[in-house]
Every structure is written in C-alpha cells, then in structure tokens.
Amino acid sequence: MKHIDASNLTGMFLIAVPSLKDPNFEQTVVLICDHTKDGAFGLVVNRLLLNSFIPLLDGLDIKECVTDIPVFYGGPVKPEQGYIIYTSSKLYNPSIKINKNLILTTAKEILIDIAAARGPKKFLFILGFAGWAPGQLEYELTTDSWLVAPAINQIIFDIPADDRWKAAADSIGIDITRLVQGQGMV
C-alpha cells in the first residue's frame, strides 16, 4: 500500500468507521476536494438527499429540463450551496481539478447543460459540504474516526449510493461490516 500523506488528502476518500455516530457522517464516504494547512473541504458522495432536482428548478432559474437527476447531501455546511463533481474534457468556470480525471465546479452552466441532456455523462449534484478547520481532520484521523482510501470514480458514479460505503472500504481490503475497533487493553 502506498504511503498516505495525512497533511494532504486531496483526491482521497474518507470512509466513516462504524463507531462514528455523528448523524452528519455516519456510514458516509467523503471525497476530499481540497486539503491544505488551512483546513479541508469535502463532499459526502453516498447520501441521497432528494430523488429529483425538479423541485429546485424554479429556484435555480432553469427553464429547459428534459432529464431529471438525484440530489446528494454533501455535508452540513452551507446546505443551500450546490456543487457538481464530474468527469469530462470540458471545464466549466469556475472549476478545480481534484485529480487527473475528477473535477469540481459550482458553475450554474453545468446544471443547465445537464438538465438539457448536454452535460457530462458522469456527475453528481450535491448540496452542502463538509469542512474542517486547520488541524481538525488530522486530529480526527488520530482518533480513528475515518479510514482513508484513494478516490475511485467507479465508486462515485457507477455504484448505487447505498453500496458506496462498503465498496470504498472493500477497495482497501476492509470488510466494513466486520470492522471492530479496540478501545485499548482490558
């Protein structure tokens, strides 16, 4: 297994351990989109918020809609803010590359393209995000709240949301349903 730099987890999955009972993150997979000395920013990729974004169209001022998409819960911070993670050769402005084949944008243009069936083929529409203050994520890693794994696009885009938590843990050889965490010696 490749060494993981805990000071820069950009492009990695955080996989909640079974003992993490915070309702915002229980059984979640978080894609870390940016991680620096100033903190970390991530998006939960396995929790469905709404089956349809049609109820949001008026608020988004989108007129043409020939396709419907689910809306995912990205985290407890700024739940009104939308994000799209996607794979495509087209860059929407503004965008940041999370890794060589995964992009994050807040551009409304991509939602207009997706609604009109002109957008990228692989994407998730997410509301809200997860954020960590400087040093907070590193501390959570020392308390064994998270497993860390390389982000895999197939898990984000091709596996049903309910199966992503287990699939992400499986990708690093861990059966999350059997993971028992010790609390020291008895």
C-alpha positions as YAML, in Angstrom:
chain: A
units: angstrom
residues:
- id: 1
  name: MET
  ca: [0.00, 0.00, 0.00]
- id: 2
  name: LYS
  ca: [1.25, 3.44, -0.94]
- id: 3
  name: HIS
  ca: [2.08, 5.84, 1.90]
- id: 4
  name: ILE
  ca: [-0.70, 8.36, 2.55]
- id: 5
  name: ASP
  ca: [0.25, 11.95, 3.34]
- id: 6
  name: ALA
  ca: [-2.18, 12.90, 6.13]
- id: 7
  name: SER
  ca: [-1.40, 16.59, 5.59]
- id: 8
  name: ASN
  ca: [-2.82, 16.48, 2.04]
- id: 9
  name: LEU
  ca: [-5.73, 14.12, 1.45]
- id: 10
  name: THR
  ca: [-6.98, 15.91, -1.68]
- id: 11
  name: GLY
  ca: [-8.42, 13.30, -4.02]
- id: 12
  name: MET
  ca: [-8.90, 10.71, -1.28]
- id: 13
  name: PHE
  ca: [-11.95, 9.11, 0.28]
- id: 14
  name: LEU
  ca: [-12.66, 9.36, 3.98]
- id: 15
  name: ILE
  ca: [-14.71, 6.33, 4.98]
- id: 16
  name: ALA
  ca: [-16.58, 6.67, 8.26]
- id: 17
  name: VAL
  ca: [-15.81, 3.83, 10.65]
- id: 18
  name: PRO
  ca: [-18.85, 2.00, 12.08]
- id: 19
  name: SER
  ca: [-18.32, 3.60, 15.51]
- id: 20
  name: LEU
  ca: [-18.64, 7.15, 14.08]
- id: 21
  name: LYS
  ca: [-22.17, 8.02, 15.19]
- id: 22
  name: ASP
  ca: [-22.28, 11.70, 14.19]
- id: 23
  name: PRO
  ca: [-25.57, 11.82, 12.21]
- id: 24
  name: ASN
  ca: [-23.94, 14.05, 9.59]
- id: 25
  name: PHE
  ca: [-21.29, 11.45, 8.80]
- id: 26
  name: GLU
  ca: [-22.48, 8.03, 9.98]
- id: 27
  name: GLN
  ca: [-21.72, 5.44, 7.26]
- id: 28
  name: THR
  ca: [-20.55, 8.08, 4.80]
- id: 29
  name: VAL
  ca: [-17.90, 8.30, 2.14]
- id: 30
  name: VAL
  ca: [-16.44, 11.80, 1.85]
- id: 31
  name: LEU
  ca: [-14.46, 12.86, -1.20]
- id: 32
  name: ILE
  ca: [-11.77, 15.30, -0.07]
- id: 33
  name: CYS
  ca: [-11.71, 18.01, -2.72]
- id: 34
  name: ASP
  ca: [-9.11, 20.26, -1.12]
- id: 35
  name: HIS
  ca: [-6.83, 19.81, 1.90]
- id: 36
  name: THR
  ca: [-4.13, 22.26, 2.92]
- id: 37
  name: LYS
  ca: [-2.62, 23.67, 6.11]
- id: 38
  name: ASP
  ca: [-5.67, 25.97, 6.19]
- id: 39
  name: GLY
  ca: [-8.15, 23.09, 6.56]
- id: 40
  name: ALA
  ca: [-10.08, 20.65, 4.42]
- id: 41
  name: PHE
  ca: [-13.15, 20.71, 2.18]
- id: 42
  name: GLY
  ca: [-15.03, 17.56, 1.19]
- id: 43
  name: LEU
  ca: [-18.29, 16.25, -0.21]
- id: 44
  name: VAL
  ca: [-20.27, 13.25, 1.03]
- id: 45
  name: VAL
  ca: [-20.86, 11.11, -2.08]
- id: 46
  name: ASN
  ca: [-23.13, 8.35, -0.77]
- id: 47
  name: ARG
  ca: [-26.12, 10.05, 0.86]
- id: 48
  name: LEU
  ca: [-29.14, 10.80, -1.30]
- id: 49
  name: LEU
  ca: [-30.98, 13.99, -0.31]
- id: 50
  name: LEU
  ca: [-33.71, 14.14, -2.99]
- id: 51
  name: ASN
  ca: [-34.64, 11.70, -5.74]
- id: 52
  name: SER
  ca: [-35.38, 14.61, -8.08]
- id: 53
  name: PHE
  ca: [-33.99, 18.07, -8.65]
- id: 54
  name: ILE
  ca: [-37.20, 19.18, -10.44]
- id: 55
  name: PRO
  ca: [-38.49, 20.91, -7.25]
- id: 56
  name: LEU
  ca: [-35.31, 23.03, -7.27]
- id: 57
  name: LEU
  ca: [-35.59, 24.21, -10.89]
- id: 58
  name: ASP
  ca: [-37.52, 27.41, -10.20]
- id: 59
  name: GLY
  ca: [-35.04, 28.49, -7.56]
- id: 60
  name: LEU
  ca: [-32.19, 27.70, -9.94]
- id: 61
  name: ASP
  ca: [-33.93, 29.60, -12.77]
- id: 62
  name: ILE
  ca: [-33.54, 26.65, -15.16]
- id: 63
  name: LYS
  ca: [-36.15, 26.72, -17.94]
- id: 64
  name: GLU
  ca: [-35.34, 23.68, -20.09]
- id: 65
  name: CYS
  ca: [-35.36, 20.29, -18.40]
- id: 66
  name: VAL
  ca: [-35.50, 17.06, -20.35]
- id: 67
  name: THR
  ca: [-33.76, 14.91, -17.76]
- id: 68
  name: ASP
  ca: [-34.12, 14.56, -14.01]
- id: 69
  name: ILE
  ca: [-31.27, 13.89, -11.60]
- id: 70
  name: PRO
  ca: [-30.95, 13.00, -7.94]
- id: 71
  name: VAL
  ca: [-29.58, 15.47, -5.41]
- id: 72
  name: PHE
  ca: [-26.99, 14.33, -2.89]
- id: 73
  name: TYR
  ca: [-26.26, 15.55, 0.65]
- id: 74
  name: GLY
  ca: [-22.68, 16.84, 0.65]
- id: 75
  name: GLY
  ca: [-22.40, 17.79, 4.30]
- id: 76
  name: PRO
  ca: [-23.83, 20.06, 6.99]
- id: 77
  name: VAL
  ca: [-22.10, 23.32, 5.93]
- id: 78
  name: LYS
  ca: [-23.96, 25.73, 3.59]
- id: 79
  name: PRO
  ca: [-26.73, 23.27, 2.61]
- id: 80
  name: GLU
  ca: [-28.05, 25.79, 0.06]
- id: 81
  name: GLN
  ca: [-24.77, 25.76, -1.93]
- id: 82
  name: GLY
  ca: [-24.65, 23.43, -4.92]
- id: 83
  name: TYR
  ca: [-21.63, 21.55, -6.24]
- id: 84
  name: ILE
  ca: [-21.14, 19.24, -9.18]
- id: 85
  name: ILE
  ca: [-18.38, 16.67, -9.28]
- id: 86
  name: TYR
  ca: [-17.89, 15.28, -12.76]
- id: 87
  name: THR
  ca: [-15.61, 13.73, -15.35]
- id: 88
  name: SER
  ca: [-15.35, 15.41, -18.71]
- id: 89
  name: SER
  ca: [-12.92, 17.05, -21.05]
- id: 90
  name: LYS
  ca: [-14.97, 20.26, -20.77]
- id: 91
  name: LEU
  ca: [-14.06, 22.60, -17.93]
- id: 92
  name: TYR
  ca: [-16.79, 24.82, -16.56]
- id: 93
  name: ASN
  ca: [-15.72, 28.08, -14.95]
- id: 94
  name: PRO
  ca: [-15.04, 28.11, -12.05]
- id: 95
  name: SER
  ca: [-13.64, 24.59, -11.67]
- id: 96
  name: ILE
  ca: [-10.92, 22.86, -9.72]
- id: 97
  name: LYS
  ca: [-9.33, 19.56, -10.65]
- id: 98
  name: ILE
  ca: [-9.49, 17.20, -7.69]
- id: 99
  name: ASN
  ca: [-7.30, 14.69, -9.52]
- id: 100
  name: LYS
  ca: [-6.45, 13.95, -13.13]
- id: 101
  name: ASN
  ca: [-9.96, 12.81, -14.04]
- id: 102
  name: LEU
  ca: [-12.28, 14.34, -11.43]
- id: 103
  name: ILE
  ca: [-13.44, 17.95, -11.44]
- id: 104
  name: LEU
  ca: [-15.47, 20.10, -9.03]
- id: 105
  name: THR
  ca: [-17.50, 23.12, -10.11]
- id: 106
  name: THR
  ca: [-20.14, 25.48, -8.79]
- id: 107
  name: ALA
  ca: [-20.95, 26.78, -12.29]
- id: 108
  name: LYS
  ca: [-24.68, 27.06, -12.95]
- id: 109
  name: GLU
  ca: [-23.94, 26.44, -16.66]
- id: 110
  name: ILE
  ca: [-23.23, 22.76, -15.97]
- id: 111
  name: LEU
  ca: [-26.66, 22.29, -14.34]
- id: 112
  name: ILE
  ca: [-28.31, 23.95, -17.33]
- id: 113
  name: ASP
  ca: [-26.38, 21.58, -19.64]
- id: 114
  name: ILE
  ca: [-27.26, 18.53, -17.52]
- id: 115
  name: ALA
  ca: [-30.97, 19.46, -17.41]
- id: 116
  name: ALA
  ca: [-30.92, 19.81, -21.20]
- id: 117
  name: ALA
  ca: [-29.07, 16.45, -21.60]
- id: 118
  name: ARG
  ca: [-25.95, 18.23, -22.93]
- id: 119
  name: GLY
  ca: [-23.81, 17.87, -19.82]
- id: 120
  name: PRO
  ca: [-21.15, 15.38, -18.77]
- id: 121
  name: LYS
  ca: [-22.14, 11.72, -18.68]
- id: 122
  name: LYS
  ca: [-20.74, 11.10, -15.17]
- id: 123
  name: PHE
  ca: [-21.61, 13.60, -12.43]
- id: 124
  name: LEU
  ca: [-23.16, 14.09, -9.00]
- id: 125
  name: PHE
  ca: [-25.19, 17.14, -7.98]
- id: 126
  name: ILE
  ca: [-24.54, 17.84, -4.30]
- id: 127
  name: LEU
  ca: [-25.90, 20.37, -1.80]
- id: 128
  name: GLY
  ca: [-23.78, 21.37, 1.18]
- id: 129
  name: PHE
  ca: [-20.25, 20.37, 2.11]
- id: 130
  name: ALA
  ca: [-18.08, 19.07, 4.93]
- id: 131
  name: GLY
  ca: [-15.39, 21.38, 6.24]
- id: 132
  name: TRP
  ca: [-12.55, 21.03, 8.70]
- id: 133
  name: ALA
  ca: [-10.59, 23.81, 10.42]
- id: 134
  name: PRO
  ca: [-6.77, 23.71, 10.32]
- id: 135
  name: GLY
  ca: [-5.59, 20.52, 12.05]
- id: 136
  name: GLN
  ca: [-9.12, 19.23, 12.72]
- id: 137
  name: LEU
  ca: [-9.11, 16.48, 10.08]
- id: 138
  name: GLU
  ca: [-5.62, 15.38, 11.07]
- id: 139
  name: TYR
  ca: [-6.85, 15.11, 14.68]
- id: 140
  name: GLU
  ca: [-9.90, 13.07, 13.61]
- id: 141
  name: LEU
  ca: [-7.55, 10.67, 11.83]
- id: 142
  name: THR
  ca: [-5.61, 10.12, 15.07]
- id: 143
  name: THR
  ca: [-8.87, 9.18, 16.83]
- id: 144
  name: ASP
  ca: [-9.60, 6.52, 14.20]
- id: 145
  name: SER
  ca: [-12.84, 8.17, 13.05]
- id: 146
  name: TRP
  ca: [-12.04, 7.59, 9.38]
- id: 147
  name: LEU
  ca: [-10.43, 5.12, 7.05]
- id: 148
  name: VAL
  ca: [-8.56, 6.69, 4.13]
- id: 149
  name: ALA
  ca: [-8.63, 5.30, 0.59]
- id: 150
  name: PRO
  ca: [-7.82, 6.59, -2.89]
- id: 151
  name: ALA
  ca: [-10.92, 8.06, -4.56]
- id: 152
  name: ILE
  ca: [-12.26, 5.77, -7.27]
- id: 153
  name: ASN
  ca: [-14.59, 7.26, -9.89]
- id: 154
  name: GLN
  ca: [-16.47, 3.97, -10.38]
- id: 155
  name: ILE
  ca: [-17.48, 4.06, -6.71]
- id: 156
  name: ILE
  ca: [-18.70, 7.67, -7.02]
- id: 157
  name: PHE
  ca: [-20.57, 7.32, -10.31]
- id: 158
  name: ASP
  ca: [-21.34, 3.66, -11.04]
- id: 159
  name: ILE
  ca: [-22.17, 2.00, -7.71]
- id: 160
  name: PRO
  ca: [-25.58, 2.64, -6.11]
- id: 161
  name: ALA
  ca: [-25.35, 5.24, -3.31]
- id: 162
  name: ASP
  ca: [-26.34, 2.74, -0.60]
- id: 163
  name: ASP
  ca: [-23.44, 0.45, -1.58]
- id: 164
  name: ARG
  ca: [-20.65, 3.06, -1.81]
- id: 165
  name: TRP
  ca: [-19.65, 2.92, 1.88]
- id: 166
  name: LYS
  ca: [-18.94, -0.81, 1.73]
- id: 167
  name: ALA
  ca: [-17.40, -0.57, -1.76]
- id: 168
  name: ALA
  ca: [-14.99, 2.18, -0.66]
- id: 169
  name: ALA
  ca: [-13.82, 0.08, 2.32]
- id: 170
  name: ASP
  ca: [-13.60, -3.03, 0.12]
- id: 171
  name: SER
  ca: [-11.29, -1.08, -2.22]
- id: 172
  name: ILE
  ca: [-8.63, -1.11, 0.53]
- id: 173
  name: GLY
  ca: [-9.32, -4.67, 1.62]
- id: 174
  name: ILE
  ca: [-11.50, -3.91, 4.65]
- id: 175
  name: ASP
  ca: [-14.87, -5.55, 5.28]
- id: 176
  name: ILE
  ca: [-16.51, -2.57, 6.98]
- id: 177
  name: THR
  ca: [-19.36, -4.74, 8.27]
- id: 178
  name: ARG
  ca: [-16.86, -6.75, 10.32]
- id: 179
  name: LEU
  ca: [-14.61, -3.91, 11.48]
- id: 180
  name: VAL
  ca: [-14.25, -3.87, 15.26]
- id: 181
  name: GLN
  ca: [-12.32, -1.07, 16.82]
- id: 182
  name: GLY
  ca: [-10.42, -1.66, 20.02]
- id: 183
  name: GLN
  ca: [-10.56, 0.66, 22.98]
- id: 184
  name: GLY
  ca: [-7.22, -0.36, 24.44]
- id: 185
  name: MET
  ca: [-6.21, -3.22, 26.69]
- id: 186
  name: VAL
  ca: [-8.55, -4.70, 29.25]
...
